[in-house]
Amino acid sequence: MSRFKDDGKKGTPAISTASLPDIIFMLLFFFMVTTVMREVDLKVKISLPEASETQKLEDKALVDYLYIGPPTSKELGTEPLLQLNDQFARLDEIGPWVKANNERRQEAEVPKITRSLKVDKDTHMKIVTDVKQELRKASALKINYSTSRGR
């Protein structure tokens, strides 16, 4: 008679969970790096005009965007409206908006700030000219137009 009995019933070994925290942190890091936060909820339709000679802005953190175009909601009509951040604005609100954006940045960055106009290609130039005049009054002289890359 043998002292050791072999029942033949060997169970499957348990799944090792030692590397689970590493995998979770790796996934967390991946999603933190690749996720882009939406900055503005557009309330105007923007179909950018095409341009053949374009340049990329170097530091997008130093760009403030002004959106001009027809509203997405039919209740507001079809006339082009100005959007600053997440809300519609009047022309006289551009000066305080520029001042508030200047104050939230460091003093050395203020001269480098670019105001980028994202204007719908079917918008008349009158409202664009009025916006540029208000920016000039607010001493925001570095302005560019956003376009889509043409052929």
Sequence and secondary structure as in RCSB ss.txt:
>XXXX:A:sequence
MSRFKDDGKKGTPAISTASLPDIIFMLLFFFMVTTVMREVDLKVKISLPEASETQKLEDKALVDYLYIGPPTSKE
LGTEPLLQLNDQFARLDEIGPWVKANNERRQEAEVPKITRSLKVDKDTHMKIVTDVKQELRKASALKINYSTSRG
R
>XXXX:A:secstr
  SS             TTHHHHHHHHHHHHHHH         B     EESS    S GGGEEEEEEE BSSGG
G SS EEEETTEEE GGGHHHHHHHHHHTS TTTGGG EEEEEE TTS HHHHHHHHHHHHHTT   EEE  EE 
 
